[in-house]
Amino acid sequence: MPLSLPKDRTKRVAAVMEHASGDKRFKILETHMKRHQYKADALIEVLHKAQELFGFLDNDLLLFVAYRLKLPPSRVYGVATFYHFFTLKPHGKHTCVVCMGTACYVKGADRVLAAVQDKAKIRPGETTPDKSVSLLIARCIGACGLAPAAVYDGTINARQTPESALQQLKGWLTNGSE
């Protein structure tokens, strides 16, 4: 005879699985953590899933993960801030990642970054006020033979110059930044 919970208990268990906000993404994240048996070793995988679901990792989300994986919040925050592919703030509609690895830097990535900063009027890690462009830097994107390289909306572009970077941003910037 198969085991089954009384109907009222099933509802209570389902209610516990849901986040107080009622956001279904928490239930999906909870299922992902359960699949990893709530192991602390799965922290990076859980953070990837959380960012995939929510777009970025805000403080409340990091605390939720810490609580469910039984980890100190400082450890979860430390991992989220150590790896450049995690973001703690929402990104703009478009992203520009300038590689600042040795090969790219030697071949002029600093000039590309300066041109983008000047045109968009933001610094690395920031998003334009209209949320159109986010500017990021990476230690290395693994495209040293294409130096200096930049990634625009997930597409690597080789041998960037300040002019080519500004050309890429031309259609992205609005309201006086163009």
C-alpha positions as CSV (number, residue, x, y, z in Angstrom):
1,M,0.0,0.0,0.0
2,P,1.6,3.3,-1.1
3,L,2.2,5.9,1.6
4,S,0.4,9.2,1.2
5,L,0.0,12.2,3.4
6,P,-3.5,13.4,4.4
7,K,-4.6,16.2,2.1
8,D,-4.4,18.9,4.8
9,R,-0.8,17.9,5.6
10,T,0.1,18.0,1.9
11,K,-1.0,21.6,1.8
12,R,1.1,22.4,4.9
13,V,4.2,20.9,3.4
14,A,3.6,22.8,0.2
15,A,3.2,26.0,2.2
16,V,6.5,25.4,4.0
17,M,8.3,25.0,0.6
18,E,7.1,28.4,-0.6
19,H,8.9,31.6,0.4
20,A,7.0,34.2,2.5
21,S,6.9,36.5,-0.5
22,G,5.0,34.0,-2.6
23,D,7.6,34.3,-5.3
24,K,7.6,31.0,-7.2
25,R,11.3,31.4,-8.0
26,F,12.2,30.6,-4.4
27,K,10.4,27.2,-4.8
28,I,12.5,26.5,-7.8
29,L,15.6,27.4,-6.0
30,E,14.5,25.3,-3.0
31,T,14.1,22.3,-5.3
32,H,17.6,22.9,-6.7
33,M,19.1,23.0,-3.2
34,K,17.2,19.9,-2.3
35,R,18.6,18.1,-5.4
36,H,22.1,18.9,-4.0
37,Q,20.9,17.7,-0.6
38,Y,21.4,21.1,1.0
39,K,25.2,20.5,1.0
40,A,27.5,23.4,1.6
41,D,29.7,22.1,-1.3
42,A,26.9,23.1,-3.7
43,L,27.1,26.8,-2.8
44,I,28.5,27.9,-6.2
45,E,25.9,25.8,-8.1
46,V,23.1,27.2,-5.9
47,L,24.3,30.8,-6.4
48,H,24.4,30.2,-10.2
49,K,20.8,29.0,-10.1
50,A,19.7,31.9,-7.9
51,Q,21.3,34.4,-10.3
52,E,19.7,32.6,-13.3
53,L,16.3,32.8,-11.6
54,F,16.5,36.4,-10.2
55,G,19.0,38.1,-12.5
56,F,21.3,39.2,-9.6
57,L,22.0,38.2,-6.0
58,D,20.6,40.8,-3.5
59,N,21.3,40.6,0.2
60,D,17.9,38.9,1.0
61,L,18.6,36.2,-1.5
62,L,22.1,35.6,-0.1
63,L,20.7,35.3,3.4
64,F,18.1,32.9,2.2
65,V,20.8,30.7,0.6
66,A,22.9,30.9,3.7
67,Y,20.0,29.9,5.9
68,R,18.9,27.0,3.8
69,L,22.5,25.6,3.3
70,K,23.3,26.2,7.0
71,L,26.3,28.4,6.1
72,P,27.4,31.7,7.7
73,P,26.2,34.7,5.6
74,S,29.7,35.9,5.5
75,R,30.8,32.8,3.6
76,V,28.0,33.1,1.1
77,Y,28.7,36.8,0.6
78,G,32.4,36.1,0.2
79,V,31.8,33.6,-2.5
80,A,29.3,35.9,-4.3
81,T,31.8,38.8,-4.3
82,F,34.9,36.8,-5.1
83,Y,33.8,35.4,-8.5
84,H,33.2,38.1,-11.2
85,F,30.3,36.2,-12.8
86,F,28.1,36.9,-9.8
87,T,26.4,40.2,-9.5
88,L,24.9,41.9,-6.5
89,K,23.0,44.6,-8.5
90,P,20.7,44.3,-11.4
91,H,22.4,44.8,-14.8
92,G,21.3,47.2,-17.5
93,K,19.6,46.2,-20.7
94,H,23.1,45.8,-22.3
95,T,26.4,44.8,-20.7
96,C,29.9,45.7,-21.7
97,V,32.7,43.7,-20.1
98,V,36.3,44.9,-20.8
99,C,39.0,42.4,-20.3
100,M,41.8,43.7,-18.1
101,G,44.0,40.6,-18.3
102,T,47.7,41.1,-18.9
103,A,47.6,40.6,-22.7
104,C,44.6,42.9,-23.1
105,Y,46.0,45.5,-20.8
106,V,49.3,45.6,-22.6
107,K,47.5,46.1,-25.9
108,G,45.4,49.0,-24.7
109,A,42.4,47.7,-22.7
110,D,42.9,50.6,-20.3
111,R,42.2,53.1,-23.2
112,V,39.1,51.1,-24.3
113,L,37.8,51.2,-20.7
114,A,38.5,54.9,-20.3
115,A,36.6,55.7,-23.5
116,V,33.6,53.7,-22.4
117,Q,33.6,55.2,-18.9
118,D,33.8,58.7,-20.4
119,K,31.0,58.2,-22.9
120,A,28.6,56.3,-20.6
121,K,29.6,58.4,-17.5
122,I,29.8,55.3,-15.3
123,R,32.6,53.4,-13.7
124,P,33.2,49.6,-13.7
125,G,30.4,47.9,-11.7
126,E,27.9,50.6,-12.4
127,T,24.9,50.9,-14.6
128,T,23.7,54.0,-16.4
129,P,20.8,55.8,-14.6
130,D,18.4,54.8,-17.4
131,K,19.5,51.2,-16.9
132,S,20.5,50.9,-20.5
133,V,24.2,49.9,-20.1
134,S,26.2,48.1,-17.3
135,L,30.0,48.4,-17.4
136,L,32.1,45.5,-16.0
137,I,35.7,44.5,-16.0
138,A,37.1,41.0,-16.0
139,R,40.5,39.8,-14.9
140,C,40.7,37.6,-17.9
141,I,38.1,36.2,-20.4
142,G,40.5,33.7,-21.9
143,A,40.7,35.4,-25.3
144,C,44.4,36.6,-25.1
145,G,45.0,36.0,-28.8
146,L,42.2,38.5,-29.5
147,A,43.6,41.2,-27.2
148,P,42.4,43.7,-26.4
149,A,39.0,42.0,-26.1
150,A,35.6,43.1,-24.8
151,V,32.3,41.3,-24.4
152,Y,29.2,43.0,-25.5
153,D,25.9,41.3,-24.5
154,G,27.7,38.0,-24.3
155,T,29.6,38.2,-27.6
156,I,33.4,38.5,-27.6
157,N,34.8,41.2,-29.8
158,A,38.5,41.1,-30.8
159,R,41.1,43.8,-31.1
160,Q,39.0,46.6,-29.6
161,T,40.0,50.2,-29.8
162,P,38.4,53.1,-28.1
163,E,36.6,53.9,-31.4
164,S,35.3,50.4,-31.9
165,A,34.0,50.3,-28.3
166,L,32.2,53.6,-28.7
167,Q,30.7,52.4,-32.0
168,Q,29.3,49.4,-30.2
169,L,27.8,51.7,-27.5
170,K,26.3,54.1,-29.9
171,G,22.9,52.5,-30.2
172,W,22.8,51.5,-26.5
173,L,23.1,54.9,-24.9
174,T,20.2,57.3,-24.6
175,N,19.3,60.7,-23.4
176,G,22.4,62.9,-23.9
177,S,25.0,60.2,-23.7
178,E,25.2,59.7,-27.4
